[in-house]
Amino acid sequence: MRTALKMEMSDVATKQQQFVFEGELPSLNEIIAAQTPKFRVDTRWVSRYSEWKKAYTGLIVLQLRLQRIEPVENYPVRISFVVYVPNRRQDPDNILAGVKKMLLDGMKVGGILENDGWKEMVSEDGTTGDAPVLRVDARRPRVEVALVEVCG
């Protein structure tokens, strides 16, 4: 975890935390496909998505704890993503939608975010953070996340 309290040019203090999710997350197309086929577990029907979500949420929460990410205290928070994928085979919009969905839900379950709604995520100017960045790294797919809070 990298946490920094710094003064911006406008003399507004900000708290910034950064963490890295190691590995790949499912794309939007994979999430949609996983919701359709269902299988039976004991007496209930389950989609592959619900099983994936539990597994990925657990991995995200574990990485948040290992990297000692602290709960956000000042809302709205600005969140930026740099996504490293192994290749360019999937559409960027599908990659980003899946990554953001899984990571935001994981941060909510992990107690880092109170919620991922408008009040917590959207600034007065209508923005949610920097535009996501996509890069290729075949050896080490990952997502680097920056959380920036305006303090005071």
Protein Blocks (a to p, Z undefined) as FASTA:
>chain_A
ZZdddddfkopacdddddddedjdddfklmmmmmmpccdehjbccdfklmmmmmmmmmmm
mmmmmnopacdfbdcdddddddddfbfkbcfklmmmmmmmmmmmmmmmnomambfcfklm
mcfkopabdcddddddfklgcddddddddeZZ
